[in-house]
Amino acid sequence: MKQYINLNGDHSKTIEKLNELLSTYQVFYQNIRGFHWNIKGQNFFELHVKFEEYYTTAATNIDEVAERILTVGGVPLHSFSDYINTSSIEPIKDLNDGQKMMEIVWNMHNDLLGLMRETVEVADEQDDEGTQDLLAPMISDLEKTNWMVGAWLKK
């Protein structure tokens, strides 16, 4: 396993968790793109813009996670079949109701947050501060975003 940084030991557990996060983020991204394209109803204008914001942020985070996998000596998963088989969330299709979409967003955010925290724990066990530092601001941003989704849902 080729590394581009001075990490000691085997980081296969971190790479595995990062690939799970990458896959989950990719399915999240595609779900949100579908929501953006297919939203209908009274909240169209508001949610169409909000979903674009969510998938734009996701695309940036996906790239960062994939590059971190490479940095620690792994190979990022990069096929749709790998994403589907590895993701902790399911693809969503044929949905256009904004309320249901936002409930799904709430749940997907919680899944991503749980997976990010698990990845941070594994990185900590492997003395991988870089992965922890990469994910910490993603966690904070997603927590705030999901608080806002919860407020929208009146949770």
C-alpha positions as a Markdown table, in Angstrom:
| # | Residue | x | y | z |
|---|---|---|---|---|
| 1 | Met | 0.0 | 0.0 | 0.0 |
| 2 | Lys | 1.7 | 3.2 | -1.2 |
| 3 | Gln | 1.4 | 6.1 | 1.1 |
| 4 | Tyr | 2.2 | 9.7 | 0.3 |
| 5 | Ile | 2.4 | 10.8 | 4.0 |
| 6 | Asn | 4.3 | 9.6 | 6.9 |
| 7 | Leu | 1.7 | 7.3 | 8.6 |
| 8 | Asn | 2.9 | 4.2 | 10.5 |
| 9 | Gly | 1.1 | 0.9 | 10.3 |
| 10 | Asp | -1.8 | -0.5 | 8.4 |
| 11 | His | -4.5 | 1.9 | 7.6 |
| 12 | Ser | -6.8 | -0.5 | 5.8 |
| 13 | Lys | -9.6 | 0.0 | 8.4 |
| 14 | Thr | -9.6 | 3.8 | 7.8 |
| 15 | Ile | -9.6 | 3.2 | 4.0 |
| 16 | Glu | -12.5 | 0.8 | 4.4 |
| 17 | Lys | -14.5 | 3.3 | 6.4 |
| 18 | Leu | -13.6 | 6.1 | 4.1 |
| 19 | Asn | -14.8 | 4.1 | 1.1 |
| 20 | Glu | -18.0 | 3.3 | 2.9 |
| 21 | Leu | -18.4 | 7.1 | 3.5 |
| 22 | Leu | -17.6 | 7.8 | -0.1 |
| 23 | Ser | -20.2 | 5.3 | -1.4 |
| 24 | Thr | -22.8 | 6.6 | 1.0 |
| 25 | Tyr | -22.1 | 10.1 | 0.0 |
| 26 | Gln | -22.4 | 9.2 | -3.7 |
| 27 | Val | -25.8 | 7.6 | -3.2 |
| 28 | Phe | -26.8 | 10.6 | -1.1 |
| 29 | Tyr | -25.6 | 12.9 | -3.9 |
| 30 | Gln | -27.6 | 11.1 | -6.6 |
| 31 | Asn | -30.7 | 11.0 | -4.4 |
| 32 | Ile | -30.5 | 14.8 | -3.8 |
| 33 | Arg | -30.0 | 15.4 | -7.6 |
| 34 | Gly | -33.1 | 13.4 | -8.2 |
| 35 | Phe | -35.0 | 15.4 | -5.6 |
| 36 | His | -33.7 | 18.7 | -7.2 |
| 37 | Trp | -34.9 | 17.5 | -10.6 |
| 38 | Asn | -38.3 | 16.1 | -9.5 |
| 39 | Ile | -39.6 | 18.3 | -6.7 |
| 40 | Lys | -43.2 | 19.5 | -7.3 |
| 41 | Gly | -45.7 | 21.5 | -5.3 |
| 42 | Gln | -45.8 | 24.6 | -3.1 |
| 43 | Asn | -42.2 | 24.3 | -1.9 |
| 44 | Phe | -40.8 | 23.9 | -5.4 |
| 45 | Phe | -38.8 | 27.1 | -5.5 |
| 46 | Glu | -37.5 | 26.8 | -1.9 |
| 47 | Leu | -36.5 | 23.2 | -2.1 |
| 48 | His | -35.2 | 23.2 | -5.7 |
| 49 | Val | -32.6 | 25.7 | -4.6 |
| 50 | Lys | -31.9 | 24.0 | -1.3 |
| 51 | Phe | -31.3 | 20.6 | -2.9 |
| 52 | Glu | -28.8 | 22.2 | -5.3 |
| 53 | Glu | -27.0 | 23.6 | -2.3 |
| 54 | Tyr | -26.9 | 20.1 | -0.7 |
| 55 | Tyr | -25.6 | 18.3 | -3.7 |
| 56 | Thr | -23.0 | 21.0 | -4.4 |
| 57 | Thr | -21.7 | 20.6 | -0.9 |
| 58 | Ala | -21.8 | 16.8 | -1.2 |
| 59 | Ala | -19.8 | 16.9 | -4.5 |
| 60 | Thr | -17.0 | 18.8 | -2.7 |
| 61 | Asn | -17.0 | 16.5 | 0.2 |
| 62 | Ile | -17.0 | 13.4 | -2.0 |
| 63 | Asp | -13.9 | 14.7 | -3.8 |
| 64 | Glu | -12.2 | 15.4 | -0.5 |
| 65 | Val | -13.0 | 11.9 | 0.9 |
| 66 | Ala | -11.8 | 10.2 | -2.3 |
| 67 | Glu | -8.5 | 12.2 | -2.3 |
| 68 | Arg | -8.0 | 11.3 | 1.4 |
| 69 | Ile | -8.4 | 7.6 | 0.5 |
| 70 | Leu | -5.6 | 8.1 | -2.1 |
| 71 | Thr | -3.5 | 10.1 | 0.4 |
| 72 | Val | -3.5 | 7.2 | 3.0 |
| 73 | Gly | -2.6 | 4.7 | 0.3 |
| 74 | Gly | -6.0 | 3.3 | -0.7 |
| 75 | Val | -8.0 | 3.2 | -3.9 |
| 76 | Pro | -11.4 | 5.0 | -3.8 |
| 77 | Leu | -14.3 | 3.0 | -5.0 |
| 78 | His | -15.6 | 4.5 | -8.3 |
| 79 | Ser | -18.3 | 2.3 | -9.8 |
| 80 | Phe | -22.0 | 2.6 | -9.3 |
| 81 | Ser | -22.2 | -1.1 | -8.3 |
| 82 | Asp | -19.6 | -0.5 | -5.6 |
| 83 | Tyr | -21.5 | 2.5 | -4.3 |
| 84 | Ile | -24.8 | 0.6 | -4.2 |
| 85 | Asn | -23.2 | -2.4 | -2.5 |
| 86 | Thr | -21.2 | -0.4 | 0.0 |
| 87 | Ser | -23.6 | 2.5 | 0.9 |
| 88 | Ser | -25.5 | 2.5 | 4.1 |
| 89 | Ile | -28.4 | 4.4 | 2.4 |
| 90 | Glu | -30.6 | 3.2 | -0.4 |
| 91 | Pro | -31.2 | 4.9 | -3.7 |
| 92 | Ile | -34.5 | 6.8 | -3.9 |
| 93 | Lys | -36.5 | 7.2 | -7.1 |
| 94 | Asp | -39.9 | 8.3 | -8.3 |
| 95 | Leu | -40.5 | 10.8 | -5.5 |
| 96 | Asn | -41.7 | 14.4 | -5.9 |
| 97 | Asp | -43.3 | 15.3 | -2.6 |
| 98 | Gly | -41.2 | 17.9 | -0.8 |
| 99 | Gln | -42.2 | 16.9 | 2.7 |
| 100 | Lys | -41.3 | 13.2 | 2.1 |
| 101 | Met | -38.0 | 14.3 | 0.4 |
| 102 | Met | -37.0 | 16.4 | 3.4 |
| 103 | Glu | -37.8 | 13.6 | 5.8 |
| 104 | Ile | -35.5 | 11.4 | 3.7 |
| 105 | Val | -32.9 | 14.1 | 3.7 |
| 106 | Trp | -33.1 | 14.2 | 7.5 |
| 107 | Asn | -32.5 | 10.5 | 7.7 |
| 108 | Met | -29.7 | 10.4 | 5.1 |
| 109 | His | -28.0 | 13.3 | 7.0 |
| 110 | Asn | -28.2 | 11.2 | 10.2 |
| 111 | Asp | -26.8 | 8.2 | 8.4 |
| 112 | Leu | -23.9 | 10.3 | 7.0 |
| 113 | Leu | -23.2 | 11.8 | 10.5 |
| 114 | Gly | -23.1 | 8.4 | 12.1 |
| 115 | Leu | -20.7 | 7.1 | 9.5 |
| 116 | Met | -18.5 | 10.1 | 9.7 |
| 117 | Arg | -18.2 | 9.7 | 13.5 |
| 118 | Glu | -17.4 | 6.0 | 13.1 |
| 119 | Thr | -14.7 | 6.9 | 10.6 |
| 120 | Val | -13.2 | 9.5 | 13.0 |
| 121 | Glu | -13.1 | 6.8 | 15.7 |
| 122 | Val | -11.3 | 4.3 | 13.4 |
| 123 | Ala | -8.9 | 7.1 | 12.2 |
| 124 | Asp | -8.2 | 7.9 | 15.9 |
| 125 | Glu | -7.4 | 4.3 | 16.6 |
| 126 | Gln | -4.9 | 4.4 | 13.7 |
| 127 | Asp | -3.3 | 7.8 | 14.8 |
| 128 | Asp | -4.6 | 9.4 | 11.5 |
| 129 | Glu | -5.1 | 13.0 | 12.5 |
| 130 | Gly | -5.5 | 14.1 | 8.9 |
| 131 | Thr | -8.6 | 12.0 | 8.4 |
| 132 | Gln | -10.0 | 13.3 | 11.7 |
| 133 | Asp | -9.2 | 16.9 | 10.7 |
| 134 | Leu | -10.9 | 16.4 | 7.3 |
| 135 | Leu | -14.1 | 15.0 | 8.7 |
| 136 | Ala | -14.5 | 17.3 | 11.8 |
| 137 | Pro | -15.7 | 20.4 | 9.8 |
| 138 | Met | -17.8 | 18.2 | 7.6 |
| 139 | Ile | -19.5 | 16.9 | 10.7 |
| 140 | Ser | -20.0 | 20.4 | 12.2 |
| 141 | Asp | -21.5 | 21.7 | 8.9 |
| 142 | Leu | -23.8 | 18.7 | 8.4 |
| 143 | Glu | -25.0 | 18.9 | 12.1 |
| 144 | Lys | -26.0 | 22.5 | 11.5 |
| 145 | Thr | -27.6 | 21.7 | 8.2 |
| 146 | Asn | -29.6 | 18.9 | 9.7 |
| 147 | Trp | -30.7 | 21.1 | 12.6 |
| 148 | Met | -32.1 | 23.4 | 9.9 |
| 149 | Val | -33.8 | 20.5 | 8.2 |
| 150 | Gly | -35.3 | 19.4 | 11.5 |
| 151 | Ala | -36.6 | 23.0 | 12.1 |
| 152 | Trp | -38.2 | 22.9 | 8.6 |
| 153 | Leu | -39.8 | 19.6 | 9.5 |
| 154 | Lys | -40.8 | 20.9 | 12.9 |
| 155 | Lys | -38.9 | 18.1 | 14.7 |
